[in-house]
């Protein structure tokens, strides 16, 4: 019995750590799987960005002064996706304006013009679509000349702010400064 105890007390040689071929293959497979997972996550983010960019709307205003009878304010979607208009507000000297008629009566005799007005509220503009927000028809040449002179003061003081969204509910405010800022 004593001999058996002595054998147990003698130091055993330490086993060296060695990787078996099966373990190397298994660890390599785990590493490749984790790397592949990160590549797929990165690729999914890129594809999501491309998907959002493929339907990005971009709204612009166009002021058109006709050569003989008036003035047009037009809104154009120059983007590649539909623009969902949430709100549109006219301002004169940073004060809200109800309709173009109220604004134009400051410049010309209201009886000398005809006005076509369209609200953009809750509209959806397709890519490339143009909408005339208002079109002023002046009935006589004297009033037309008066309107042309008034338009020089009109442009710097007038703003038409449009809050619009993409189909992914990313929203922007297009306003006086021409900068796109997020809106709700």
Secondary structure in CASP SS format (residue, H / E / C, confidence):
PFRMAT SS
TARGET T0000
AUTHOR 0000-0000-0000
METHOD secondary structure of the structure
MODEL  1
X C 1.00
X H 1.00
X H 1.00
X H 1.00
X H 1.00
X H 1.00
X H 1.00
X H 1.00
X H 1.00
X C 1.00
X C 1.00
X C 1.00
X C 1.00
X C 1.00
X C 1.00
X C 1.00
X C 1.00
X C 1.00
X C 1.00
X C 1.00
X H 1.00
X H 1.00
X H 1.00
X H 1.00
X H 1.00
X H 1.00
X H 1.00
X H 1.00
X H 1.00
X H 1.00
X H 1.00
X H 1.00
X H 1.00
X H 1.00
X H 1.00
X H 1.00
X H 1.00
X H 1.00
X H 1.00
X H 1.00
X H 1.00
X H 1.00
X H 1.00
X H 1.00
X H 1.00
X H 1.00
X H 1.00
X H 1.00
X H 1.00
X H 1.00
X H 1.00
X H 1.00
X H 1.00
X C 1.00
X C 1.00
X C 1.00
X C 1.00
X C 1.00
X E 1.00
X E 1.00
X E 1.00
X E 1.00
X E 1.00
X E 1.00
X E 1.00
X C 1.00
X C 1.00
X C 1.00
X C 1.00
X E 1.00
X E 1.00
X E 1.00
X E 1.00
X E 1.00
X E 1.00
X E 1.00
X E 1.00
X C 1.00
X C 1.00
X C 1.00
X C 1.00
X C 1.00
X E 1.00
X E 1.00
X E 1.00
X E 1.00
X E 1.00
X E 1.00
X E 1.00
X E 1.00
X E 1.00
X E 1.00
X C 1.00
X C 1.00
X E 1.00
X E 1.00
X E 1.00
X C 1.00
X C 1.00
X H 1.00
X H 1.00
X H 1.00
X H 1.00
X H 1.00
X C 1.00
X C 1.00
X C 1.00
X C 1.00
X C 1.00
X H 1.00
X H 1.00
X H 1.00
X E 1.00
X E 1.00
X E 1.00
X E 1.00
X E 1.00
X C 1.00
X C 1.00
X C 1.00
X C 1.00
X C 1.00
X C 1.00
X E 1.00
X E 1.00
X C 1.00
X C 1.00
X C 1.00
X C 1.00
X E 1.00
X E 1.00
X E 1.00
X E 1.00
X E 1.00
X E 1.00
X E 1.00
X E 1.00
X E 1.00
X C 1.00
X C 1.00
X H 1.00
X H 1.00
X H 1.00
X H 1.00
X H 1.00
X H 1.00
X H 1.00
X H 1.00
X H 1.00
X H 1.00
X H 1.00
X H 1.00
X H 1.00
X H 1.00
X H 1.00
X H 1.00
X H 1.00
X E 1.00
X E 1.00
X E 1.00
X E 1.00
X E 1.00
X E 1.00
X E 1.00
X E 1.00
X C 1.00
X C 1.00
X C 1.00
X C 1.00
X C 1.00
X E 1.00
X E 1.00
X E 1.00
X E 1.00
X C 1.00
X C 1.00
X C 1.00
X C 1.00
X C 1.00
X E 1.00
X E 1.00
X C 1.00
X C 1.00
X C 1.00
END
